[in-house]
Amino acid sequence: MEEDRLGEEASRRLHDEEIAQLERKRAEVQRKRQQDVIDYAMYYNEADWLNIRAQVKANASLSKTLLVGKLVKKVKALKVKLKTKKRKIVVSDSDQEDVKQQDVDLDALCALANAAMTVDSNIPSGGTSQIPAASPRVSTAGPP
C-alpha cells in the first residue's frame, strides 16, 4: 500500500515536471515566434506596404478605425493648443489690465503732485496742520 502511494506521488511529480517542461517549451516557441514577427516587421518592402494598403482600403471597418484614431489624436492635440492659446490670451489680457491700472495710479500720483505744487504758496513753513486738503479728481477711464 505504501509502495502504491509512493509510486503515485512519483508519477504525479514526473507528470508535473513534464507539464512544466512542455509549458516552458511552449513559452519559448511563442517568444521566438513573436521575435520573428518583430524582426520581419522591421523589413517590410514596398510590395508588403502596397499589400497592407490594399487590405486597409478593402476592409472598411479597419480603414475607419485607423482614420478615426488619427483624427481623435489630431483633435486632442488641437484642443491642447487651443487651451494653451486661451491661457496666453487671458494672461496677456490680465497683464494689460495691470499696466492700465499702473497708468491710472501714475496719473493719480501726478495729479496729486500737481495739486500739491499749485496749492496756495502762502502756507507758512511751520507746520502741516494748516495745509488745505487737496483732493484732485482722478479719472478711472485710463489713458487716451
Backbone as a printed PyTorch tensor [residue, N CA C, xyz], in Angstrom:
tensor([[[  0.8240,  -1.1790,   0.0000],
         [  0.0000,   0.0000,   0.0000],
         [  0.8820,   1.2610,   0.0000]],

        [[  1.8720,   1.2420,   0.8490],
         [  2.8130,   2.3560,   0.9180],
         [  3.5510,   2.5030,  -0.4000]],

        [[  3.8950,   1.3930,  -1.0210],
         [  4.5960,   1.4360,  -2.3070],
         [  3.7030,   2.0310,  -3.3860]],

        [[  2.4170,   1.7150,  -3.3590],
         [  1.4720,   2.2640,  -4.3350],
         [  1.3600,   3.7860,  -4.1810]],

        [[  1.2820,   4.2450,  -2.9130],
         [  1.1740,   5.6770,  -2.6550],
         [  2.4380,   6.3920,  -3.1070]],

        [[  3.5960,   5.8360,  -2.8070],
         [  4.8600,   6.4290,  -3.2390],
         [  4.9720,   6.4200,  -4.7590]],

        [[  4.4960,   5.3620,  -5.3650],
         [  4.5150,   5.2700,  -6.8230],
         [  3.6190,   6.3290,  -7.4610]],

        [[  2.4480,   6.5510,  -6.8440],
         [  1.5330,   7.5730,  -7.3580],
         [  2.1300,   8.9720,  -7.2000]],

        [[  2.7600,   9.2230,  -6.0500],
         [  3.3990,  10.5250,  -5.8290],
         [  4.5200,  10.7550,  -6.8310]],

        [[  5.3180,   9.7220,  -7.0660],
         [  6.4130,   9.8370,  -8.0370],
         [  5.8450,  10.0670,  -9.4310]],

        [[  4.7620,   9.3730,  -9.7230],
         [  4.1200,   9.5270, -11.0250],
         [  3.5770,  10.9530, -11.1880]],

        [[  2.9560,  11.5050, -10.1230],
         [  2.4450,  12.8750, -10.1750],
         [  3.5750,  13.8760, -10.3580]],

        [[  4.6590,  13.6890,  -9.5900],
         [  5.8000,  14.6040,  -9.7290],
         [  6.3670,  14.5560, -11.1350]],

        [[  6.5070,  13.3500, -11.6750],
         [  7.0270,  13.1980, -13.0380],
         [  6.0860,  13.8650, -14.0380]],

        [[  4.7990,  13.6660, -13.8390],
         [  3.8040,  14.2780, -14.7210],
         [  3.8620,  15.8090, -14.6230]],

        [[  3.9480,  16.3420, -13.3930],
         [  4.0350,  17.7900, -13.1880],
         [  5.2960,  18.3640, -13.8300]],

        [[  6.4050,  17.6480, -13.7070],
         [  7.6540,  18.1030, -14.3230],
         [  7.5410,  18.1190, -15.8440]],

        [[  6.8940,  17.0880, -16.4040],
         [  6.7140,  17.0330, -17.8550],
         [  5.8300,  18.1890, -18.3290]],

        [[  4.7730,  18.4610, -17.5750],
         [  3.8820,  19.5690, -17.9420],
         [  4.6300,  20.8950, -17.8490]],

        [[  5.4030,  21.0900, -16.7930],
         [  6.1750,  22.3250, -16.6390],
         [  7.1700,  22.4760, -17.7800]],

        [[  7.8120,  21.3640, -18.1620],
         [  8.7720,  21.4130, -19.2690],
         [  8.0550,  21.7540, -20.5750]],

        [[  6.8870,  21.1770, -20.8050],
         [  6.1150,  21.4910, -22.0090],
         [  5.7020,  22.9640, -22.0190]],

        [[  5.3060,  23.4820, -20.8750],
         [  4.9290,  24.9000, -20.7720],
         [  6.1190,  25.8010, -21.0840]],

        [[  7.2980,  25.4280, -20.5670],
         [  8.4960,  26.2240, -20.8540],
         [  8.8130,  26.2030, -22.3450]],

        [[  8.7000,  25.0290, -22.9560],
         [  8.9700,  24.9210, -24.3970],
         [  7.9570,  25.7430, -25.1920]],

        [[  6.6810,  25.6520, -24.7880],
         [  5.6430,  26.4050, -25.4930],
         [  5.8920,  27.9090, -25.3580]],

        [[  6.2600,  28.3620, -24.1720],
         [  6.5510,  29.7820, -23.9580],
         [  7.7520,  30.2190, -24.7910]],

        [[  8.7670,  29.3700, -24.8830],
         [  9.9540,  29.6910, -25.6840],
         [  9.5970,  29.7790, -27.1720]],

        [[  8.7850,  28.8460, -27.6480],
         [  8.3640,  28.8770, -29.0530],
         [  7.5450,  30.1370, -29.3270]],

        [[  6.6650,  30.4800, -28.4100],
         [  5.8520,  31.6840, -28.5810],
         [  6.7300,  32.9310, -28.5910]],

        [[  7.7110,  32.9880, -27.6940],
         [  8.6260,  34.1280, -27.6560],
         [  9.4100,  34.2320, -28.9570]],

        [[  9.8700,  33.0820, -29.4830],
         [ 10.6050,  33.0870, -30.7600],
         [  9.7070,  33.5680, -31.8930]],

        [[  8.4690,  33.1010, -31.8970],
         [  7.5330,  33.4970, -32.9420],
         [  7.2840,  35.0060, -32.8910]],

        [[  7.1030,  35.5400, -31.6960],
         [  6.9010,  36.9840, -31.5490],
         [  8.1320,  37.7570, -32.0070]],

        [[  9.3080,  37.2600, -31.6740],
         [ 10.5350,  37.9290, -32.0970],
         [ 10.6750,  37.8870, -33.6150]],

        [[ 10.2950,  36.7550, -34.2280],
         [ 10.3460,  36.6630, -35.6910],
         [  9.4030,  37.6760, -36.3330]],

        [[  8.2130,  37.8170, -35.7560],
         [  7.2550,  38.7910, -36.2880],
         [  7.8210,  40.1980, -36.1710]],

        [[  8.4190,  40.5030, -35.0290],
         [  9.0150,  41.8260, -34.8320],
         [ 10.1630,  42.0460, -35.8100]],

        [[ 11.0080,  41.0350, -35.9640],
         [ 12.1300,  41.1580, -36.9000],
         [ 11.6380,  41.3480, -38.3300]],

        [[ 10.6100,  40.5980, -38.7170],
         [ 10.0980,  40.7190, -40.0720],
         [  9.4440,  42.0860, -40.2810]],

        [[  8.7850,  42.5910, -39.2530],
         [  8.1170,  43.8880, -39.3700],
         [  9.1100,  45.0030, -39.6460]],

        [[ 10.3370,  44.8180, -39.2420],
         [ 11.3520,  45.8400, -39.4750],
         [ 11.7720,  45.8980, -40.9450]],

        [[ 11.4670,  44.8590, -41.6770],
         [ 11.9820,  44.7690, -43.0410],
         [ 10.8800,  44.6640, -44.0850]],

        [[  9.8010,  45.4300, -43.9080],
         [  8.7770,  45.4490, -44.9460],
         [  9.3530,  46.0720, -46.2060]],

        [[  9.0140,  45.4740, -47.3230],
         [  9.4240,  46.0840, -48.5850],
         [  8.2200,  46.7900, -49.2040]],

        [[  8.4210,  47.3740, -50.3520],
         [  7.3600,  48.1590, -50.9810],
         [  6.1370,  47.3090, -51.2910]],

        [[  6.3620,  46.0890, -51.7370],
         [  5.2420,  45.2020, -52.0510],
         [  4.4160,  44.9120, -50.7930]],

        [[  5.0980,  44.7400, -49.6770],
         [  4.3820,  44.5000, -48.4240],
         [  3.5120,  45.7000, -48.0590]],

        [[  4.0590,  46.9010, -48.2090],
         [  3.3010,  48.1080, -47.8790],
         [  2.1140,  48.2770, -48.8220]],

        [[  2.2990,  47.9720, -50.1030],
         [  1.1780,  48.0490, -51.0460],
         [  0.0960,  47.0460, -50.6720]],

        [[  0.5090,  45.8650, -50.2630],
         [ -0.4430,  44.8410, -49.8400],
         [ -1.2090,  45.3060, -48.5970]],

        [[ -0.5050,  45.8860, -47.6540],
         [ -1.1570,  46.3810, -46.4350],
         [ -2.1410,  47.4960, -46.7780]],

        [[ -1.7330,  48.3910, -47.6660],
         [ -2.6450,  49.4690, -48.0880],
         [ -3.9050,  48.9120, -48.7210]],

        [[ -3.7280,  47.9110, -49.5830],
         [ -4.8780,  47.3080, -50.2460],
         [ -5.8110,  46.6680, -49.2200]],

        [[ -5.2470,  46.0110, -48.2260],
         [ -6.0720,  45.3870, -47.1920],
         [ -6.8350,  46.4390, -46.3930]],

        [[ -6.1780,  47.5380, -46.0980],
         [ -6.8440,  48.6050, -45.3440],
         [ -7.9690,  49.2130, -46.1680]],

        [[ -7.7090,  49.4500, -47.4570],
         [ -8.7570,  50.0120, -48.3180],
         [ -9.9170,  49.0410, -48.4730]],

        [[ -9.6240,  47.7480, -48.5690],
         [-10.6630,  46.7490, -48.7700],
         [-11.5100,  46.5580, -47.5130]],

        [[-10.9020,  46.6920, -46.3620],
         [-11.6150,  46.4800, -45.1110],
         [-12.0640,  47.8370, -44.5730]],

        [[-13.3200,  48.1550, -44.7760],
         [-13.8430,  49.4760, -44.4060],
         [-13.7510,  49.7280, -42.9020]],

        [[-14.0480,  48.7220, -42.1070],
         [-14.0090,  48.9420, -40.6520],
         [-12.5840,  49.1780, -40.1700]],

        [[-11.6220,  48.4720, -40.7530],
         [-10.2230,  48.6960, -40.3840],
         [ -9.7890,  50.0920, -40.8020]],

        [[-10.1710,  50.4680, -42.0140],
         [ -9.8290,  51.8050, -42.5010],
         [-10.4400,  52.8740, -41.6040]],

        [[-11.6930,  52.6840, -41.2470],
         [-12.3760,  53.6490, -40.3840],
         [-11.6970,  53.7220, -39.0190]],

        [[-11.3410,  52.5720, -38.4780],
         [-10.6760,  52.5350, -37.1720],
         [ -9.3650,  53.2930, -37.2140]],

        [[ -8.5690,  53.0570, -38.2550],
         [ -7.2760,  53.7280, -38.3660],
         [ -7.4500,  55.2340, -38.5370]],

        [[ -8.3740,  55.6310, -39.4080],
         [ -8.5810,  57.0540, -39.6570],
         [ -9.1610,  57.7660, -38.4440]],

        [[-10.1310,  57.1400, -37.7950],
         [-10.7410,  57.7540, -36.6200],
         [ -9.7010,  57.9070, -35.5170]],

        [[ -8.8490,  56.9140, -35.3650],
         [ -7.7900,  57.0110, -34.3590],
         [ -6.8890,  58.1970, -34.6150]],

        [[ -6.5150,  58.3980, -35.8850],
         [ -5.6630,  59.5360, -36.2270],
         [ -6.3970,  60.8520, -35.9980]],

        [[ -7.6680,  60.9020, -36.3890],
         [ -8.4410,  62.1320, -36.2090],
         [ -8.6070,  62.4750, -34.7350]],

        [[ -8.8620,  61.4680, -33.9250],
         [ -9.0240,  61.7170, -32.4910],
         [ -7.7340,  62.2900, -31.9200]],

        [[ -6.6030,  61.7320, -32.3270],
         [ -5.3150,  62.2440, -31.8420],
         [ -5.1120,  63.6860, -32.2850]],

        [[ -5.4390,  63.9880, -33.5470],
         [ -5.2650,  65.3570, -34.0430],
         [ -6.1920,  66.3270, -33.3140]],

        [[ -7.4300,  65.9100, -33.0850],
         [ -8.3880,  66.7770, -32.3900],
         [ -7.9080,  67.0550, -30.9710]],

        [[ -7.4130,  66.0260, -30.2970],
         [ -6.9050,  66.2330, -28.9380],
         [ -5.7320,  67.1990, -28.9420]],

        [[ -4.8300,  67.0470, -29.9130],
         [ -3.6780,  67.9500, -29.9900],
         [ -4.1340,  69.3820, -30.2440]],

        [[ -5.1200,  69.5580, -31.1230],
         [ -5.6300,  70.9010, -31.4030],
         [ -6.3310,  71.4980, -30.1810]],

        [[ -7.0360,  70.6700, -29.4190],
         [ -7.6800,  71.1700, -28.2000],
         [ -6.6360,  71.6580, -27.2030]],

        [[ -5.5490,  70.9140, -27.0860],
         [ -4.4800,  71.3280, -26.1700],
         [ -3.8860,  72.6590, -26.6240]],

        [[ -3.6480,  72.7970, -27.9380],
         [ -3.1070,  74.0580, -28.4590],
         [ -4.0740,  75.2100, -28.1930]],

        [[ -5.3610,  74.9590, -28.3940],
         [ -6.3670,  75.9930, -28.1730],
         [ -6.3990,  76.4230, -26.7050]],

        [[ -6.3590,  75.4550, -25.8000],
         [ -6.3460,  75.8000, -24.3770],
         [ -5.1200,  76.6270, -24.0330]],

        [[ -3.9740,  76.2520, -24.5990],
         [ -2.7400,  76.9940, -24.3350],
         [ -2.8610,  78.4190, -24.8400]],

        [[ -3.3950,  78.5890, -26.0510],
         [ -3.5520,  79.9360, -26.6000],
         [ -4.5240,  80.7530, -25.7590]],

        [[ -5.6090,  80.1280, -25.3120],
         [ -6.5750,  80.8440, -24.4740],
         [ -5.9240,  81.2910, -23.1720]],

        [[ -5.1160,  80.4120, -22.5940],
         [ -4.4250,  80.7890, -21.3550],
         [ -3.4890,  81.9590, -21.5990]],

        [[ -2.7560,  81.9240, -22.7210],
         [ -1.8380,  83.0160, -23.0370],
         [ -2.6040,  84.3180, -23.2310]],

        [[ -3.7560,  84.2300, -23.8860],
         [ -4.5660,  85.4280, -24.1100],
         [ -5.0560,  85.9790, -22.7770]],

        [[ -5.5260,  85.1100, -21.8990],
         [ -6.0090,  85.5510, -20.5910],
         [ -4.8710,  86.1910, -19.8110]],

        [[ -3.6950,  85.5760, -19.8490],
         [ -2.5450,  86.1330, -19.1320],
         [ -2.1610,  87.4810, -19.7160]],

        [[ -2.1200,  87.5810, -21.0510],
         [ -1.7410,  88.8590, -21.6580],
         [ -2.8020,  89.9240, -21.3830]],

        [[ -4.0820,  89.5370, -21.3780],
         [ -5.1390,  90.4970, -21.0410],
         [ -4.9930,  90.9790, -19.6050]],

        [[ -4.7090,  90.0650, -18.6970],
         [ -4.5550,  90.4880, -17.3010],
         [ -3.3080,  91.3450, -17.1400]],

        [[ -2.2530,  91.0660, -17.9160],
         [ -1.0580,  91.9150, -17.8790],
         [ -1.3900,  93.3120, -18.3800]],

        [[ -2.1890,  93.3900, -19.4510],
         [ -2.5760,  94.6930, -19.9850],
         [ -3.4290,  95.4550, -18.9710]],

        [[ -4.3030,  94.7360, -18.2580],
         [ -5.1140,  95.3920, -17.2330],
         [ -4.2230,  95.9180, -16.1160]],

        [[ -3.1900,  95.1430, -15.7580],
         [ -2.2520,  95.6060, -14.7270],
         [ -1.5430,  96.8700, -15.1850]],

        [[ -1.1370,  96.9060, -16.4630],
         [ -0.4590,  98.0860, -16.9990],
         [ -1.4080,  99.2770, -16.9740]],

        [[ -2.6630,  99.0660, -17.3630],
         [ -3.6470, 100.1520, -17.3260],
         [ -3.8300, 100.6510, -15.8990]],

        [[ -3.9050,  99.7180, -14.9440],
         [ -4.0620, 100.1050, -13.5450],
         [ -2.8510, 100.9050, -13.0830]],

        [[ -1.6530, 100.4960, -13.5080],
         [ -0.4550, 101.2410, -13.1360],
         [ -0.4920, 102.6370, -13.7520]],

        [[ -0.9630, 102.7410, -15.0090],
         [ -1.0780, 104.0530, -15.6470],
         [ -2.0330, 104.9460, -14.8630]],

        [[ -3.1650, 104.3840, -14.4380],
         [ -4.1370, 105.1560, -13.6700],
         [ -3.5140, 105.5880, -12.3500]],

        [[ -2.7970, 104.6790, -11.6920],
         [ -2.1440, 105.0270, -10.4290],
         [ -1.1140, 106.1280, -10.6450]],

        [[ -0.3390, 106.0470, -11.7320],
         [  0.6520, 107.0830, -12.0220],
         [ -0.0280, 108.4130, -12.3330]],

        [[ -1.1280, 108.3620, -13.0720],
         [ -1.8700, 109.5890, -13.3670],
         [ -2.3840, 110.2240, -12.0800]],

        [[ -2.8850, 109.4100, -11.1710],
         [ -3.3820, 109.9310,  -9.8980],
         [ -2.2470, 110.5530,  -9.0980]],

        [[ -1.0900, 109.9030,  -9.1060],
         [  0.0620, 110.4300,  -8.3830],
         [  0.5260, 111.7520,  -8.9890]],

        [[  0.5450, 111.8420, -10.3200],
         [  0.9240, 113.0950, -10.9900],
         [ -0.0730, 114.2000, -10.6600]],

        [[ -1.3530, 113.8690, -10.6740],
         [ -2.3760, 114.8670, -10.3540],
         [ -2.2180, 115.3460,  -8.9200]],

        [[ -1.9250, 114.4240,  -8.0170],
         [ -1.7230, 114.8030,  -6.6260],
         [ -0.4910, 115.6870,  -6.4790]],

        [[  0.5800, 115.3560,  -7.1930],
         [  1.7980, 116.1670,  -7.1340],
         [  1.5400, 117.5500,  -7.7190]],

        [[  0.8260, 117.6140,  -8.8350],
         [  0.4970, 118.9110,  -9.4390],
         [ -0.3750, 119.7370,  -8.5000]],

        [[ -1.3140, 119.0820,  -7.8490],
         [ -2.1770, 119.7960,  -6.9110],
         [ -1.3630, 120.3300,  -5.7450]],

        [[ -0.4100, 119.5510,  -5.2910],
         [  0.4330, 119.9960,  -4.1810],
         [  1.3000, 121.1650,  -4.6050]],

        [[  1.7060, 121.1900,  -5.8610],
         [  2.5470, 122.2820,  -6.3530],
         [  1.7380, 123.5610,  -6.5320]],

        [[  0.4830, 123.4220,  -6.8850],
         [ -0.3300, 124.6020,  -7.1730],
         [ -1.1070, 125.0990,  -5.9680]],

        [[ -0.9770, 124.4450,  -4.8370],
         [ -1.6580, 124.8970,  -3.6200],
         [ -1.0980, 126.2710,  -3.2610]],

        [[ -1.8950, 127.0410,  -2.6470],
         [ -1.5290, 128.4250,  -2.3020],
         [ -0.1400, 128.4670,  -1.6810]],

        [[  0.7090, 129.2790,  -2.2250],
         [  2.0900, 129.3670,  -1.7440],
         [  2.2090, 130.1990,  -0.4800]],

        [[  1.1110, 130.6690,   0.0470],
         [  1.1310, 131.4700,   1.2700],
         [  1.1220, 130.6020,   2.5220]],

        [[  1.2690, 129.3080,   2.3620],
         [  1.2460, 128.4210,   3.5200],
         [  2.5190, 128.6520,   4.3170]],

        [[  2.3710, 128.9060,   5.5980],
         [  3.5720, 129.1030,   6.4120],
         [  4.3820, 127.8200,   6.4810]],

        [[  5.6780, 127.9550,   6.6100],
         [  6.5580, 126.8000,   6.5970],
         [  6.6140, 126.0990,   7.9350]],

        [[  5.8680, 126.5320,   8.8990],
         [  5.9530, 125.9640,  10.2340],
         [  5.3710, 124.5700,  10.3560]],

        [[  4.1710, 124.3630,  10.0040],
         [  3.5480, 123.0670,  10.2370],
         [  2.6630, 122.6650,   9.0890]],

        [[  2.2720, 121.4590,   9.1250],
         [  1.4390, 120.9360,   8.0510],
         [ -0.0210, 120.9480,   8.4220]],

        [[ -0.3440, 121.3630,   9.6170],
         [ -1.7400, 121.3450,  10.0340],
         [ -2.5590, 122.3940,   9.3120]],

        [[ -1.9300, 123.3950,   8.7220],
         [ -2.6630, 124.4480,   8.0370],
         [ -2.7780, 124.1900,   6.5350]],

        [[ -2.2490, 123.0510,   6.0450],
         [ -2.2900, 122.7500,   4.6060],
         [ -3.7120, 122.3450,   4.2460]],

        [[ -4.2890, 123.0350,   3.2710],
         [ -5.6420, 122.6460,   2.8680],
         [ -5.5920, 121.2910,   2.1610]],

        [[ -6.6540, 120.5480,   2.3340],
         [ -6.7040, 119.2200,   1.7180],
         [ -6.8950, 119.3680,   0.2240]],

        [[ -5.9750, 118.8050,  -0.5030],
         [ -6.0710, 118.8350,  -1.9620],
         [ -6.6570, 117.5070,  -2.3970]],

        [[ -7.7850, 117.5740,  -3.0570],
         [ -8.4040, 116.3260,  -3.4970],
         [ -8.6350, 116.4030,  -4.9990]],

        [[ -7.6130, 116.1480,  -5.7670],
         [ -7.7930, 116.1720,  -7.2180],
         [ -8.6460, 114.9940,  -7.6500]],

        [[ -9.3930, 115.2140,  -8.6630],
         [-10.2270, 114.1360,  -9.1820],
         [ -9.3860, 113.3010, -10.1440]],

        [[ -9.4710, 112.0150,  -9.9450],
         [ -8.7040, 111.0930, -10.7810],
         [ -9.6860, 110.3350, -11.6500]],

        [[ -9.4730, 110.4000, -12.9420],
         [-10.3650, 109.6670, -13.8330],
         [ -9.9070, 108.2170, -13.8780]],

        [[-10.8590, 107.3350, -13.8430],
         [-10.5290, 105.9090, -13.8830],
         [-10.6980, 105.3460, -15.2760]],

        [[-10.9100, 106.2120, -16.2450],
         [-11.1270, 105.7450, -17.6130],
         [ -9.8470, 105.2620, -18.2510]],

        [[ -8.7150, 105.6610, -17.7600],
         [ -7.4540, 105.2150, -18.3450],
         [ -6.9390, 106.2230, -19.3350]],

        [[ -5.7270, 106.0250, -19.7870],
         [ -5.1140, 106.9710, -20.7220],
         [ -5.7570, 106.8990, -22.0970]],

        [[ -5.7610, 108.0110, -22.8200],
         [ -6.4040, 108.0110, -24.1510],
         [ -5.5920, 107.2460, -25.1620]]])
